Amino acid sequence: MAIELGLREKQVDKFFREFWKLKRQHRLYELYQQIEPNLPSFLKLHKTLKERGMNPNIVDGFADAI
């Protein structure tokens, strides 16, 4: 769609960041920038944790213990 609209990568990236800010998900965008090179591994970890019954309380407890 960006190509169809004649938008450049920088413009699309700016719109993308602004969209996430409007949705109050700017922290999610910041996280995405950090994990993007490892996104497949991150998604595999997330899926595995969900399948094994991990929930936010368990994750918080684990993170606090480290």
C-alpha positions, -999 to +999 in steps of 0.1 A: +000+000+000+029+024+008+042+019-028+007+025-042+005+058-022+040+068-033+052+070+003+089+066+012+101+043+040+108+072+064+072+085+059+057+051+065+079+046+096+068+080+110+031+072+104+036+038+119+051+053+151+024+079+153-003+053+149+011+033+178+013+065+199-023+073+192-032+037+203-012+044+235+011+015+225+044+035+221+061+012+246+052-018+224+067-001+194+099+006+214+100-031+224+095-041+188+125-020+177+146-039+202+135-074+194+129-071+157+161-090+147+150-118+170+113-116+165+108-153+154+126-165+186+106-141+207+073-153+193+083-189+198+091-182+234+058-164+239+039-193+223+057-219+244+051-199+277+014-196+269+011-233+261+027-241+294+003-220+313+025-190+320+005-159+330+015-123+340+017-132+377+041-160+371+062-139+347+064-110+372+074-134+399+101-149+377+114-115+366+115-103+402+135-134+413+163-128+388 
